[in-house]
Amino acid sequence: MIFRRFPQSLKEQNWTTILVEFVLLVCGVFLGIQAANWNEQRAEDAKAQAYLARIRVNLEADVTSIQRRKAFWGQVINYGKAATHYAETGELVDGSAWKTVLAFYQASQLWQWVTSDSTYQEMRSGGELGLIHDQGLRDTLSQYYLENGSGTAYLFMLQPEYRRIVRGLTPSVVADHIWAKCWQQPNPGEQYLFDCEAPITEAQAQAVLDGYMKDPNLLRELRFWVANQTVALGVIENYTPLLQNMLAREKAAAAR
């Protein structure tokens, strides 16, 4: 309506009407732009909140997976140290050849770890990391995910040669028994190791140990694997306070 009246007012040189209509026109345009900006900001804020919620899920998943890896890797390290002690001294684990065989086999257990970074990578590839307004949170997320992608990932993803050697030297009856009675995976996100009763006699278990000791590379590779897992355990433990800090920052950012 104003757009139709404005040219007519100019022709009639009705300056008061022209001024009023001009002010109304400018205000209308300004309010329209503000409404569009407000709607755009609301949509952006909603997207940011959705991303933050997904990042929280990813970080909480990492907290849980790290706790489980710490327990599992700690067991693997302890079994590996017991097996190494036998290889270096000839002293059986608790005086039992079977427990010593079990230590050698359980020391070869593997549970790799990677971060849950799907949301971060989606935001990064889409150029939307700026939706996280907390600069400190953005920097910490970048440090956490990029370090695990290129810095320390090899520690958590190593496939040890020791695993191939010891499993190749272990009789099937022993390996099958260990998988059935000494290891459990209730779901893909959980693994547990157990001591268990022997499926073979002590004499047979000693024969297995003798076979292990004949391999010239087994002890060297066992030492390397235990050392790698020890370092990996130390590194992954350092991520817990970092994750807790990011979760606290995410909570604060989501509350704004």
JOBEL-V58168 format. One record per pair of residues at least 6 apart in sequence whose ideal C-beta (glycine too) atoms are under 6 Angstrom apart, sorted by the first residue. I is the first residue (numbers start at 0). GAP is how many residues later the second one is. Records with the same first field share a line. If there is no record, write none. Layout:
# JOBEL-V58168
I->GAP, GAP
This chain:
# JOBEL-V58168
1->19, 22, 23
5->15
8->8, 9
47->83
50->72, 80
51->198, 201, 202
53->65
54->64, 195
55->194
57->58, 61
58->184, 187, 188
60->55
61->53, 54, 181
62->180
65->170, 173
68->44
71->39, 119
72->156, 160
74->118
75->33, 153
76->149, 152, 153
78->24, 27, 28
79->27, 146
81->11, 21
82->20, 21, 24
83->138
85->14
86->132
91->8
92->6, 7, 10
96->105, 108, 109, 112
97->100, 107
99->109
100->104, 107
103->62, 108
104->65, 73
105->87
107->54, 55, 58
110->80
111->44, 45
112->43
114->33
116->28
119->21, 25
122->6
128->9
131->6
133->115, 119
136->112
139->106
151->83
154->77
155->76
157->70
159->65
160->60
161->59, 60, 63
164->50, 53, 56
168->42, 43
172->26
176->22
180->15
181->12, 14
182->10
183->8
184->6
211->6
